[in-house]
Amino acid sequence: MMDAELKKVGNAIFEMEKQGEMNASALVFGIQGLVEEMKKDRTLWQLRNVASMPGIVKHAMVMPDGHEGYGFPIGGVAAFDGKEGVVSPGGVGYDINCGVRLVTTPLTVDEVKPRIREICDRMFENVPSGVGSKSQKLRVSTEELGEVSERGVEWAVENGYGRKEDLERTEEYGKIEGADYAAVSELAKKRGSKQIGTLGAGNHFLEVQEIGEVFLPEVAEKFGLREGMACVMIHTGSRGFGHQICSDHLKAVMKKANELKLPLPDQQLVYVPLETKEAQDYLDAMRCAVNYAFVNRHAIMHWVRESFDSVFGEGTSEEMHLVYDVAHNIAKKESHEVDGKKQELIVHRKGATRAFPAGREELPPLYRDVGQPVLIPGSMGTASYVLVGREKGLGLSFGSSCHGSGRTMSRKQAVKTHKGNEVSKGLWDSRKIYVRAADMRVVAEEAPDAYKNVDDVVKSVAEAGISDIVAKLRPLGVVKG
């Protein structure tokens, strides 16, 4: 806990001034109530530690869904000089490229609601889920896993999963450059070869939703969204592959940091200079996990499309289009304007989503004139949102926004407070939201009140001017790992 001195410097923007060991100031995004929540754990202490790291550019940040994490707070954003800066595995996290994709359907909510149990049960059968889940449909050799890791979604499309139009609708076109499979351990390879196309446990999910309200009709139309449409949101990451890569490289990074006698306010915040072999090895392997996660979500989408064909009739999937796929645990090379000059940076986003405005060359031609779709899942049983990046966000947050609701209750506390079957029954009885889960303990852990109010989170980034609200999505049914 930390009694931080924060000064309000704008709508839903607070500043922690540079002091003591800090090498930069820090910004906290959020309406007052959310900021007060952050003072209850170590979020702001961790933010101050991030601002103390060498080579940090402009300021450290935490988004309104921020809470205590590993080293970096969840919701943390920090950029370092692309040549002389540092890299920190804690600034990405264990679930490398945990992310979200949204898929539209040609169906209306009235067509889907009567069959919500059937479609959720079919997706549950078709997509393996839960802790340690393994795919029976898509196993690759460790050699072929190298292609998955280095080529990303290109590999998936070539092998019959998805279609070419999906490539430009995925961040980095589904393949981040610089992945080197040689940097991946044998144990990570073994874990990764069996888990492509599987849904993780915890807060990961498949959710059938309806487009409830549209706030920016022209942008929504560009994204292919309209009121009353049924859609599917997919939230998962790089599974055991990414977790093992993080674990492996954390050890090497820690060893090097100790050799260099680097100042570490928190051992979990360990970092090394970009110029070191340990930093480059981590980035090479991390990028493999990034591409793996894109393929994982892509394979899941393929089986979601198949599920809709089997329940709603052959050909349904032909009109199921990927809106976009975004990563929210990643470190990336990006070019940003700093003090009036373009600078190459390594931007760490840990529980934060890239939210580029119109005009950025990284965006596909399809969205370059309106800005990037930003996908914000809510907690189970609450709304999710589609946002769009704003120009102001480039200067304020390196083009970053929130990534979800953000926990207010630990998983242990949630299990003590709730019973999974009661949460599931309550959602059905009160709002006809169907929950199909591999483990009712996970349902208890993910109870809606274990999270912040997603409406307040999204309101915060809109008031701060870093993203605009395009559409609000409401849940119809959810599949949990």
C-alpha positions in Angstrom: 0.0 0.0 0.0 1.1 3.5 -0.7 -0.1 7.0 0.2 0.9 8.5 -3.1 1.0 12.2 -3.8 -1.1 12.5 -6.9 -2.0 15.8 -8.6 -4.9 16.0 -11.0 -3.6 17.4 -14.3 -6.6 16.7 -16.6 -9.9 14.9 -16.9 -9.3 11.4 -15.5 -5.5 12.0 -15.5 -3.4 12.3 -12.3 0.4 12.8 -12.0 2.9 11.4 -9.6 5.7 14.0 -9.8 9.3 12.9 -10.2 10.9 12.5 -6.8 13.6 10.5 -5.0 15.0 7.6 -7.2 12.5 8.3 -10.0 13.9 9.0 -13.4 10.6 10.2 -14.8 7.2 11.3 -13.6 4.2 8.9 -13.7 0.6 9.2 -14.9 -2.4 7.5 -13.5 -5.5 7.3 -15.7 -8.8 7.0 -14.1 -11.8 8.7 -12.5 -11.4 9.5 -8.8 -12.9 6.3 -7.5 -10.7 4.0 -9.6 -7.6 5.9 -8.5 -8.6 5.5 -4.9 -8.9 1.7 -5.4 -5.3 1.6 -6.6 -4.1 3.0 -3.3 -5.4 -0.1 -1.5 -2.6 -2.4 -2.8 0.9 -1.9 -4.2 -0.1 -0.6 -7.7 1.2 2.9 -7.2 4.4 1.7 -5.4 5.0 -0.5 -8.4 4.3 2.4 -10.8 6.9 4.5 -8.9 9.4 1.7 -9.3 8.8 1.5 -13.0 9.4 5.3 -13.2 12.8 4.7 -11.5 14.1 2.4 -14.2 17.0 3.6 -16.3 16.3 4.8 -19.9 12.6 5.4 -19.3 11.2 7.9 -21.8 8.6 10.7 -20.8 6.7 9.0 -18.0 5.5 5.7 -16.6 1.8 5.0 -16.7 -1.0 2.9 -15.3 -4.4 2.5 -16.9 -7.7 2.8 -15.0 -8.1 -1.0 -14.8 -4.7 -1.1 -13.1 -3.9 -3.3 -10.0 -0.9 -4.9 -8.4 1.0 -7.3 -10.7 4.4 -9.0 -11.1 7.0 -6.2 -11.0 5.0 -3.9 -13.3 1.4 -3.2 -12.2 -1.2 -4.8 -14.4 -2.3 -1.9 -16.7 1.3 -0.6 -16.8 2.8 1.1 -19.8 6.5 2.2 -20.1 8.7 3.0 -23.0 12.5 2.9 -23.1 15.0 4.1 -25.7 15.2 1.6 -28.5 19.1 1.5 -28.4 20.2 2.4 -25.0 17.2 1.4 -22.9 16.3 -1.7 -21.0 13.9 -4.6 -21.3 12.0 -6.2 -18.4 10.1 -9.5 -18.5 7.9 -8.2 -15.7 6.8 -5.5 -18.1 5.2 -8.1 -20.3 4.2 -10.8 -17.8 4.0 -14.6 -17.9 1.0 -14.8 -20.3 2.9 -13.3 -23.3 0.4 -11.8 -25.8 -2.6 -12.5 -23.8 -5.1 -10.8 -26.1 -8.6 -10.4 -27.5 -10.2 -10.9 -30.9 -13.8 -10.1 -31.9 -15.7 -11.9 -34.7 -19.0 -10.7 -36.2 -21.8 -13.1 -37.3 -24.6 -12.6 -39.8 -27.0 -13.5 -37.0 -29.2 -11.3 -34.9 -29.5 -11.6 -31.1 -33.1 -12.8 -31.6 -31.8 -15.7 -33.8 -29.0 -16.6 -31.3 -30.8 -16.3 -27.9 -33.1 -19.3 -28.3 -30.1 -21.5 -29.0 -27.5 -20.0 -26.7 -27.1 -23.1 -24.6 -26.6 -25.2 -27.8 -23.9 -22.9 -29.3 -22.0 -22.5 -26.1 -22.0 -26.3 -25.5 -20.8 -26.9 -29.0 -18.0 -24.4 -28.7 -17.1 -26.0 -25.3 -16.8 -29.4 -27.1 -14.8 -28.0 -30.0 -12.3 -25.9 -28.1 -10.3 -27.6 -25.3 -10.2 -25.4 -22.2 -8.9 -25.2 -18.7 -5.6 -25.6 -16.8 -3.2 -27.8 -18.8 -5.7 -28.4 -21.5 -4.3 -30.1 -24.7 -5.5 -30.0 -28.2 -6.5 -33.3 -29.8 -7.1 -31.6 -33.2 -3.9 -29.6 -33.7 -0.7 -31.2 -32.6 2.5 -30.1 -34.1 6.1 -31.5 -33.9 8.6 -29.3 -32.2 10.1 -28.7 -35.6 6.8 -27.4 -37.0 6.3 -25.4 -33.8 9.3 -23.3 -35.1 7.2 -22.3 -38.1 4.3 -21.4 -35.9 6.6 -19.3 -33.7 8.3 -17.5 -36.5 5.6 -17.2 -39.1 2.5 -16.7 -37.0 -0.9 -16.5 -38.6 0.6 -17.0 -42.1 1.3 -20.6 -41.0 -2.3 -21.0 -39.8 -3.9 -19.8 -43.0 -1.6 -21.9 -45.2 -2.7 -24.9 -43.1 -6.4 -24.3 -43.5 -7.2 -22.3 -40.4 -8.9 -19.1 -41.2 -8.6 -17.1 -44.4 -6.3 -14.4 -45.9 -8.6 -11.5 -45.0 -7.9 -12.4 -41.3 -4.2 -11.4 -41.7 -4.7 -7.7 -41.9 -7.3 -7.8 -39.2 -4.7 -9.0 -36.7 -2.2 -6.7 -34.9 1.2 -7.0 -36.6 -0.6 -8.8 -39.4 -0.4 -11.8 -37.1 3.4 -12.0 -37.2 5.8 -9.9 -35.1 9.2 -9.7 -36.8 12.3 -10.8 -35.0 11.1 -14.1 -33.5 13.9 -16.6 -33.2 12.9 -20.2 -32.3 16.5 -21.0 -31.3 16.0 -18.9 -28.2 13.2 -21.2 -27.0 14.0 -24.0 -24.5 13.2 -27.6 -25.1 10.7 -27.6 -22.2 8.8 -24.6 -23.7 8.8 -26.4 -27.1 7.4 -29.5 -25.4 4.6 -27.6 -23.7 3.8 -25.5 -26.8 3.4 -28.4 -29.2 0.3 -29.7 -27.5 -1.7 -26.5 -26.7 -2.4 -24.7 -30.0 -6.1 -24.0 -30.2 -6.8 -24.3 -26.5 -8.5 -21.8 -24.1 -6.7 -21.0 -20.9 -8.3 -21.0 -17.4 -8.7 -17.9 -15.2 -10.1 -14.9 -16.9 -9.9 -16.4 -20.4 -13.1 -17.1 -22.2 -15.2 -17.4 -25.4 -18.3 -15.2 -25.2 -21.3 -14.8 -27.4 -22.4 -11.2 -27.3 -24.8 -8.8 -28.8 -24.0 -5.3 -30.1 -26.1 -3.4 -27.6 -25.4 0.3 -28.3 -23.5 2.1 -31.0 -22.0 5.5 -30.1 -19.9 6.3 -33.2 -22.0 4.9 -36.1 -19.6 5.8 -38.9 -16.7 4.1 -37.1 -18.9 1.1 -36.1 -19.9 0.7 -39.8 -16.2 0.6 -40.8 -15.6 -2.1 -38.1 -18.6 -4.1 -39.4 -20.7 -3.6 -36.3 -24.4 -2.8 -36.0 -26.9 -2.8 -33.2 -28.6 -6.1 -32.6 -25.8 -8.2 -34.2 -24.5 -11.3 -32.5 -20.7 -11.6 -32.2 -18.1 -13.7 -30.5 -15.2 -12.5 -28.3 -12.1 -14.7 -27.7 -9.7 -14.0 -24.9 -6.7 -16.1 -24.3 -2.9 -16.0 -24.7 0.2 -18.1 -25.3 -0.6 -20.8 -22.7 2.2 -22.9 -21.2 4.5 -22.0 -24.1 4.6 -18.3 -23.1 4.7 -19.1 -19.4 7.7 -21.3 -19.8 9.5 -18.8 -22.0 9.0 -16.1 -19.4 10.2 -18.4 -16.6 13.3 -19.5 -18.5 14.4 -16.0 -19.4 13.6 -14.4 -16.1 16.4 -16.6 -14.6 18.9 -15.5 -17.2 17.9 -11.9 -16.9 18.1 -12.0 -13.1 21.6 -13.6 -13.2 22.8 -10.8 -15.6 21.3 -8.0 -13.6 23.1 -9.3 -10.5 26.4 -9.5 -12.4 25.9 -5.9 -13.5 24.9 -4.9 -10.0 21.8 -3.1 -11.4 19.7 -1.2 -8.8 16.4 -3.2 -8.3 13.8 -1.6 -6.0 11.8 -4.8 -6.5 13.3 -8.2 -7.5 10.2 -8.8 -9.7 11.0 -5.7 -11.7 14.3 -7.2 -12.9 15.6 -5.7 -16.2 18.8 -5.7 -18.3 20.1 -3.3 -20.9 18.9 -3.9 -24.5 22.5 -4.3 -25.6 23.0 -7.5 -23.6 22.7 -11.0 -25.0 20.1 -11.8 -22.2 17.9 -9.0 -23.4 18.1 -10.0 -27.0 17.5 -13.7 -26.2 14.4 -12.8 -24.2 13.0 -10.6 -27.0 13.7 -13.3 -29.6 11.8 -15.9 -27.5 9.1 -13.5 -26.4 8.3 -12.8 -30.0 7.9 -16.5 -30.6 5.3 -16.6 -27.9 3.6 -13.5 -29.4 3.2 -15.3 -32.7 2.1 -18.5 -31.0 -0.7 -16.7 -29.2 -1.9 -15.1 -32.5 -2.1 -18.7 -33.9 -3.8 -20.0 -30.8 -6.6 -17.5 -31.1 -6.7 -18.0 -34.8 -7.3 -21.8 -34.4 -9.9 -21.2 -31.7 -11.7 -18.8 -34.1 -11.6 -21.5 -36.8 -13.4 -23.9 -34.5 -15.8 -21.2 -33.3 -16.8 -20.7 -37.0 -17.2 -24.5 -37.4 -19.4 -24.5 -34.3 -21.7 -21.9 -35.7 -22.0 -23.8 -39.0 -23.1 -26.9 -37.1 -25.7 -25.1 -35.0 -27.0 -22.5 -37.4 -26.4 -24.1 -40.7 -23.6 -24.6 -43.3 -22.3 -21.3 -44.7 -22.9 -19.3 -41.5 -19.2 -19.0 -41.0 -18.6 -17.5 -44.4 -20.2 -14.3 -43.1 -18.3 -14.4 -39.8 -15.6 -11.8 -40.1 -12.7 -11.0 -37.8 -13.0 -7.4 -36.6 -9.5 -7.3 -35.1 -7.1 -9.1 -32.8 -5.2 -7.1 -30.2 -2.4 -8.0 -27.8 -2.3 -6.6 -24.3 0.9 -8.3 -22.8 3.8 -7.4 -25.1 7.0 -5.4 -25.6 7.3 -3.9 -29.1 9.6 -1.7 -31.1 7.6 1.4 -32.1 8.4 4.9 -33.4 7.0 7.8 -31.4 7.5 11.6 -31.3 9.4 12.6 -28.2 10.2 16.3 -27.6 9.4 17.0 -31.2 11.6 14.3 -32.7 10.8 10.7 -33.9 12.4 8.2 -31.6 12.6 4.4 -31.7 11.4 2.9 -28.5 10.7 -0.4 -26.8 7.1 0.0 -25.5 6.1 -2.4 -22.7 2.4 -2.9 -22.3 1.4 -5.2 -19.5 -2.4 -5.3 -19.3 -2.7 -2.5 -21.7 -3.9 -2.3 -25.3 -2.3 -0.6 -28.3 -4.8 2.1 -29.4 -3.4 3.8 -32.5 -5.3 6.7 -34.1 -6.1 7.2 -37.8 -3.0 7.6 -40.0 -0.6 5.3 -38.3 1.2 3.2 -40.9 1.1 0.1 -38.7 -2.7 0.0 -39.2 -4.1 -2.0 -42.2 -5.6 0.1 -45.1 -9.0 -1.1 -43.9 -8.8 0.9 -40.7 -6.1 3.5 -41.4 -8.6 6.3 -42.0 -10.6 5.8 -38.8 -8.1 4.3 -36.3 -7.5 1.0 -34.6 -10.3 -1.1 -33.1 -9.5 -1.5 -29.3 -11.2 -4.4 -27.7 -12.1 -4.2 -24.0 -13.6 -7.3 -22.4 -15.6 -6.8 -19.2 -15.9 -9.3 -16.3 -18.1 -12.4 -16.7 -21.7 -11.2 -17.0 -20.9 -7.5 -17.6 -20.5 -5.4 -20.7 -17.6 -5.4 -23.0 -16.6 -2.5 -25.3 -15.1 -1.6 -28.7 -13.1 1.6 -28.6 -11.0 3.4 -31.2 -7.6 5.1 -30.8 -7.4 8.9 -30.6 -4.5 11.2 -31.7 -4.2 12.6 -28.2 -3.3 9.1 -27.0 0.0 9.1 -29.0 1.4 12.0 -26.9 -0.1 10.9 -23.6 0.3 7.2 -23.5 2.3 6.1 -26.6 -1.0 5.1 -28.2 -2.1 2.8 -25.3 -5.4 2.2 -23.6 -7.0 0.0 -21.0 -7.4 -3.8 -21.5 -10.3 -4.9 -19.4 -12.0 -4.4 -16.0 -9.1 -5.1 -13.6 -9.5 -7.2 -10.5 -10.5 -5.7 -7.1 -10.7 -9.1 -5.3 -8.1 -11.8 -5.3 -9.0 -15.2 -6.7 -8.7 -16.7 -3.2 -11.0 -14.1 -1.8 -13.5 -14.6 -4.6 -13.6 -18.4 -4.0 -14.3 -17.7 -0.3 -17.0 -15.3 -1.2 -18.8 -17.1 -4.0 -19.8 -20.6 -5.1 -19.4 -21.1 -8.9 -22.7 -23.0 -9.4 -24.5 -20.1 -7.6 -22.8 -17.5 -9.7 -23.8 -19.4 -12.9 -27.4 -20.0 -11.8 -27.7 -16.3 -10.8 -26.6 -15.1 -14.2 -29.1 -17.4 -15.9 -32.0 -16.7 -13.6 -31.6 -12.9 -13.6 -30.4 -12.2 -17.1 -30.5 -15.4 -19.1 -26.7 -15.4 -19.5 -25.6 -19.0 -20.0 -22.3 -20.1 -18.5 -20.5 -23.4 -19.6 -17.3 -24.0 -17.6 -14.7 -26.7 -17.2 -14.4 -25.9 -13.5 -16.9 -24.2 -11.2 -14.1 -22.9 -9.0 -13.0 -20.7 -12.0 -16.6 -19.4 -12.2 -16.3 -18.4 -8.5 -12.9 -16.7 -9.1 -14.4 -14.8 -12.0 -17.6 -13.6 -10.4 -18.6 -10.1 -11.7 -18.0 -8.3 -8.4 -14.4 -9.5 -8.3 -13.7 -6.9 -10.9 -13.9 -3.1 -11.3 -16.8 -1.5 -13.0 -15.9 -1.7 -16.7 -18.2 1.2 -17.5 -16.1 3.4 -15.2 -12.8 2.1 -16.7 -14.0 2.9 -20.3 -15.4 6.2 -19.2 -11.9 7.0 -17.8 -10.0 6.5 -21.0 -12.7 8.4 -23.0 -12.5 11.4 -20.6 -8.7 11.3 -20.7 -8.9 11.5 -24.5 -6.9 8.4 -25.3 -9.7 6.3 -26.8 -13.3 6.9 -28.0 -16.2 4.6 -27.3 -17.6 3.0 -30.5 -19.9 0.3 -29.2 -21.1 -1.5 -26.0 -21.5 -5.3 -26.1 -23.7 -7.3 -23.8 -23.1 -11.0 -22.9 -25.4 -13.8 -24.0 -23.4 -16.9 -23.1 -19.8 -17.6 -22.0 -17.5 -20.6 -22.2 -14.9 -20.7 -19.4 -11.7 -22.8 -19.1 
